[in-house]
Amino acid sequence: MEREIKIALVDDHALFRNGLRGLIDGNHNCRVVAEASDGAEFLESNEAMSADVVFMDIAMPTLSGDKATALALERNPQLKIICLSMFGDEKYYSRMVEAGAKGFLLKDSSIEQVFAAIEAVTNNEEYICHEVMQALSEAMRRNEDTEVLSEREMDVLLGICRGLSTQEIADELFLSKRTVDTHRANILEKTGSKNTASLVVYAIKNNLVEI
């Protein structure tokens, strides 16, 4: 029997929380164990702080999502926090990346994306919703300010932005998995990015993508 995944919902709109709870609760071995209307309420809830995955809104009264995320991870580094946002401005994503969020979803993301994000972060991976990744991929193709990367590195980067696995990128480009891993490491180093989420922030900050 699979382990039950405990979910906490943090959003200042009760209607949105209720809708998300109805979609998540009892499906894909997930159970919503706590809700909070802002970051402060979340930090005060033992049930919410002991969840496996937290869906965290950014713009909330009393205590914003990025500040709540940073404080929560100081207390419980095992929390996997997924950012929920309606915003396209890069500063919101940047703040959540810096705070330690591992997933990024727009509030109009599909329920399939919601469960894909849960699966990814519980497997210690990152998840960025398809719309963000697609926008990044298209912008990279038409932007002329990416000479810092070689042509092959750009091919690998676009594969990453399309959500392909290392093996899928290797197969598509007729490269070995080790070579793709090397290119990925070089891309992260050249762009000063720590991970895929940081790469998205880098792209937005450098006007490579608009969300």
N, C-alpha and C positions, 0 to 999 in steps of 0.2 A: 504493500500500500504506500502510495506517495505521501510525503510529508505535506501537511496543510500549510499553505502560505498565508500568513496573517497580514492584512492590509489596513492601513490607516489613511483616512481622507482628510486633508486640511485645505479648506476653501471657505471664503466668507459668504458664499451663496448656498443656502440650504437646498434650494431646488436642484442645483447642479450636483451637490453631494448626494442627494437622494437618488437622482438619476444614475449617477456613476455606481452607487452602491447596488442598485437594482440590476445593473448589467454585470457587475463583478461577483457579487455575493453568491457563493455556492457553485460557481463555474470554474473550470480548470483548476480544481483543488484550492481555490482561493476563498477566504472568508474575511469580510470587513469586520474588524474588531473594535475600531474606534473612529470617531469623527471629531474635528475641531474647526471652529470658525475663524481662527487666526493663529499666528505662530505662538503667542503666549499661552493660549489654551492648550495647544498641542504639547508644549514643553511641560505643562502641569499635569498631563494625563499619563499615568503609568502604562496604561494599556496601549496608547498610541506610541509611546517611546519604546515599547518592547515589540512593536510590529516588525515584520520582516521587510516590508516595502511600504513606503510612504509616498502618496501623491500630494505634492506640495504646490499650491498656488503661489505666485510671486507677489502680486499686489494685494495686500490685506491690511486691515486696520490694526493698530496696537503694535504688531511686530511682523515685519515683512517676511516673505518666504526665504530670501537669501540669508537673512540674519538668523531666522529660526533653524535653517538647515545647518549653518555653521555651529550654532550652539548645541543642536541635537547630536551632531556627529562628534563633538567633544565629549559628550556624555556617553554616547553609544556609537562607536565607530563602525559597528556591524550593520547599521541601518542602511538600506538602499533607497535613496530618495530620487523620485522622478518629478521633474519640473513640469508644471502645467501652466500654460500661458496663452493669452490671446494677443500678446504683443509681438511686434516684429523688430523692435529696436534692439540692436546688438548688446546694449548695456545690460539688459535684463538677463540674457543668456550668459554674458560674461560674469555677472555677479553670481549666478547660480553655479557656474563651472568652478569659480574660485571658492565658493562655499562648500563644494564637494558633491553636488548632484551628479548622478550617474545616468539619468535618462531625461529626454526632452520630448514633450508632446504638446501639440497645439490642442486647445480645448475642443476643437471640432474634429479631432482624430477619430478614426474608426475604432470600434471595440476590438477588432483584430489587432490593431496597432497597440492598444492598451495591454492586451495579453502578451503580445510579442515583447513589449517593454518589460513586463513583469518577468517573463522567462529570461530575458537577457540579463537584467540586473541581478536576479537571484543566482545566475551562473557566473557572477563577477565580471560581466561584460557591460559595455555601454550601449545605450540605445538612443538614436536620434530619429525622429519620425520621418517618414518617406518624403513629405513635402519639403522639409528643411534640406534633406540630403539631395533631393532632385534639384532644388533651386541652386544649391552649391555646385552640383555637377554641371548644370547648364551655364552658370556664370563662369566657371573655370574654363570652359571651352571657348567662350567669346572674349575673355579678358586678356589683355596684352601685357599685363604687369606681373607675369609669373615666370620671367626668364630665370629666376633664381633656381627653378627646377628644370632638370633635363627633360627631353621629350618622353623618355621612358618613365621617368618619375611622374610626369603628368598623366601618363596612361594608367599607372598604378593608382595615383591619387583619385582619378575619375572612377576607377573600379571601386575603391574604398567608399567614395561618395555615393555610388549606386547601391551600396549595401552588400557588395559581393564579399564572400569569404576569401581568405588568402589562396586557398586551393582553386576557387573559381577564377580568381584573377590570373593565377598561374596558367590555368588551362586556356583561358581566353587569349593570353598574350604569348603562349607557347614558351613559358619560362618555368624554372623550377620553383618550388615553394620557398626554398631557401633564398633564392634571388629576390623574390617578391618581398620577403621579410627584410632583406637588406635595403631594398628601395624604400620600404615603409619607414624604416629607422632613419634613413637619410632625409626623407620628407619631413619627419617630425623634427629632426635636428635643424634643418635649413629654415623651417618656418617658426622654430622656437615653441613648438606645440608639445605638450606632454602626452596627449591622447587624442582620440577622435573628436571628442567634444571641444577640446581646446583648439583643434584645427578649424572647426566651424567658426569659433569665435575669432580666430586669426583671419579667416576669410572675410567675415563681416566687417571687422575693424579696418581691413585693407580694401574695402569696397569691392570685394570679389563677389559678393552675394548680397542680395536684399531679400528679406523674409516678409 
